[in-house]
């Protein structure tokens, strides 16, 4: 046992392990973004444009997600419509 081991807290994780965990979360998040097709942002804008022909909505009122489950792709579109 070294002198510096005496000052380390046994219950708390080291800053290196915390940084590693955070980096793994960031990498996983970025990988999930990469799996989305390149055309998804353009398709989202086109869907927003079509909805705006009939209802006044903002860009933040439309969320589009593409989910791949085995050999099936699921496109989910959520639109928050105004009360009027």
Secondary structure, DSSP 8 states (H G I E B T S, - for coil): --HHHHHS-SSS--HHHHHHHHHHHHHHHHHHHHTS-TTHHHHHHHHHHHHHTTS---GGGEEEEEEEETTEEEEEEEE-----
